[in-house]
């Protein structure tokens, strides 16, 4: 069996369950909820002391086509349209059966979660797919988690992993996107002031009893809703219990060995299967080096504990790892404000998602001062452009400089710097080394280490076309997603305007993985496959442990969380169905013998 451990018999187990799940993110918690609903005995083991994983720090948007929620929101979507769309985006890259299973099961999975759990979504009326093509949707396909009042969790609220500190105000307050404009300009109007007082007042009361604000939104709300559902059902979540080893007997995975909080080891049998949902390969030292391009290995948005345990242990029992197709990772351009104390864990990392890159007046350039990508494209496609550019230039590193003028800073902000005209705040980010200022483009180029002549040519060319609202070089502002994230007040192109006179400002971004495309090879039921493409009986994977069904492409907002939830649901339903068939066969056999 190689590195796989042989067990003498099932009598060796310290305990037994029907379904043993590793990883309390969206995928693992969904599988646990549905399996419990199907009357299976479930145990969910979490490596850390908190639930949520990457889900809790994400935007929480969940991409599931064709749900009833889309019709309820007035933007009905269809599975047929999504099928045409994915055919145009993914093409012949493979994974057709798993994608079809996702499309067919998605609406049912979302409906059932709404019935049996506290998980609630709302279909966004305007949240376009990231790629244009036949069947693309402007709204209805992206599902947003409903806000959650975490006070109902009581002391268990401390078990929900907080969002990134950069996304919390006043040391622990989450802010809904709909409240952001009011909080950024509280004295601009009476409604803004009232809303600000309501949000901040609620937070102040929370801090009298809780370590942070209890009004949760985005991925944190989704993680908390899933965990609250488990708590209400009485499903056991065993914290600080990492997976050590899978046990495989006669070709079937029958259980696992874990480390308990007291440091001892325990053997847990799984009559119906083991589910891996441990967060993917993001920080696995060997697989990251093998699969990720050198220019994208330096930074990850995954929790430090996401060291690829599930994928690693599955490999030891013969599982196959897929490289992810077009890309092993799913990427985000991030800027970093280094901590004064020199501790990387205290650095502030800002993911440049939608607030600045698509706005008119910003350009992204490489060290030659040249544009290389449509700045308004999705975060993943933006970084794919960075990686292509680095490869073409023969560079082992990929970085880009987001350059704007003073008006842009005042209107839209840049990265960690929120909009406004406060000279002291702007100067503070300069002193911290995060924001670079140049009174002229040449001065800015010198400070950035960028070719000054190249930058001057780029700005001249960009401004000439931008005066007419055009970008013939990269087509910025020509897609629905581009235009949606731009500024509607800027016409004729909400993503384009000439760059004005100095002073100029810049932040530098680098690639970070926010999730994986590479992962364990699996079939439409989430069963893990071996090197020969055969099912490893009793072993399942979902979430980032399972190779992406989109093969390294990134079709729309939430195309990691959508499959994570749907395949968690599919695995639990499949296991329950197989258990029912086995029970029926056993009953029939007993009756025949009688």
Order of alpha helices (4+ residues) and beta strands (2+ residues): beta-alpha-beta-alpha-beta-alpha-alpha-alpha-beta-beta-beta-beta-beta-alpha-alpha-beta-alpha-beta-beta-beta-beta-alpha-alpha-beta-beta-beta-beta-alpha-beta-alpha-alpha-beta-alpha-alpha-alpha-beta-beta-beta-beta-alpha
